[in-house]
Amino acid sequence: MKLNQIAANQTELDLGFAQVFFSYNTPVAARLTDGSLVRTDERYSITTTKHINKWLQGCDALTVSQDRIDCLLTSASECDASYFTNYRKFQMRHGRFKTFQNM
C-alpha cells in the first residue's frame, strides 16, 4: 500500500489491485488493475468535480455509487468485483469505454 499526495487536497492510494483517488478525505474515483476507471455518482463540491476530472485526464469512467468506491477500501469478501468486470466488458464491446490501456 502506497500513499501519494498529488496536489493540495488530492491523494492517490495504491492498494495493489486498485489506485483510489481521494479529493480532500473522500474516495471519489479509482483505476483498477486492468486500466479501467470508475468515478462516484455522488455530487460533491465544484472543486472535487474538478479534481476528479483532472485525475481522469479526459478518459471515460464508469460512474458507480459511492458505496462501490468505498467497497474498494474494505475487505475483498465485502466487495462484488464482478460488478465492475461485467459492466466494463459490456462497455468495451460497444465501444463506449476508453481506458489508459486502450487509448
Secondary structure as UniProt FT lines:
FT   STRAND          2..7
FT   TURN            8..9
FT   STRAND          10..14
FT   STRAND          18..23
FT   TURN            24..25
FT   STRAND          26..32
FT   TURN            33..34
FT   STRAND          37..40
FT   HELIX           46..56
FT   TURN            57..58
FT   STRAND          62..64
FT   HELIX           66..71
FT   TURN            72..73
FT   HELIX           76..78
FT   HELIX           81..93
FT   TURN            94..95
FT   TURN            101..102
//
